[in-house]
């Protein structure tokens, strides 16, 4: 392994997953990485482990610096299995190491891996661990994005290791933000936030405020996935603050699917009406675009229009899947409207509206449903709906 040094005595020892494309339903088109970090001081510390599939590689990486028997501490910032499933093996090899986690982290480790983890020591916000020349400070971050989550901060080097916060799913031979294309980096950071952390926006905003209030400065942010922010860590902090606040642009996302082409025709006419008002429009046809892509576009959209043909008196299956996915992620401060086509009986628009209201979405009252194939009058109604929603966006 080529040595990757964050600061003197602080190293990346993680692994790159070049081939993963599905991360519990989130499409990771650029792969990912599982980042673990080693600090060598008077005491030697491993911060986080990796997915068990790559345990042997992690062990080899650590051994390039130190025998695992000489590890003094293993810190578990988060128990989700992409970060902890190597831990049982690593803990046996590092038999002299003390394992540290949050209180909820200890409970979760026992529930995942058994009572061998009764020996885990717990830390809470504000606790510090002296390593010699360096000091680690811990900050609990419950529900960012599991109850057990916590951050580890290296006081002297101003390095924040926040596990799943501020990450991206990118497989790369480079480890730092100034080594990769900035557009790609921010695109993947937005995709990561939209598809993992979006429902936790208020907690994200609160945690950012807490970190600022502590006076901790971040010269580097080393997350658990993707590349490390060293050039300008404030860029991702600012982006998270905006996303958490629900900041949007004058933009409409039109997400739909079609059976015989009628809903597609409606979507195109609605888009024409919206663009006539100077509003940016993104059209995403399901089965051609993924739910992951759709939610990323919705992240900074002011309005979302969802279209479905009626099948068996309800939503088309791909649209039903999308609505379930969106309802779980709970995008805030969006205008939602629905449209679709039907044959002898409708139902898709009603089903989408009911699901949206149950999820707490702001539903515009002017849903539109047409029978069979749109005619000239129907096209006018579609265009008018696009104009109407665009005017709401422009307010």
MOJO-V891807 format. One record per helix or strand. SS is the DSSP state (hx for helix, st for strand). FROM is the first residue (numbers start at 1). TO is the last residue. If there is no record, write none. Layout:
<<SS:FROM:TO> <SS:FROM:TO>>
//
This chain:
<<st:5:7> <st:10:12> <st:15:17> <st:22:23> <st:26:27> <st:32:34> <st:37:40> <st:44:47> <hx:52:63> <hx:68:70> <st:73:75> <hx:81:84> <hx:87:93> <st:98:101> <hx:103:113> <hx:115:119> <st:121:122> <st:128:130> <st:135:140> <st:150:154> <st:159:161> <st:176:176> <hx:177:179> <hx:182:214> <st:220:221> <st:228:229> <hx:233:244> <st:249:256> <hx:262:275> <st:280:286> <st:289:289> <hx:291:299> <st:301:307> <st:310:311> <st:314:315> <hx:317:329> <st:335:342> <hx:348:358> <st:362:363> <st:368:371> <hx:376:394>>
//
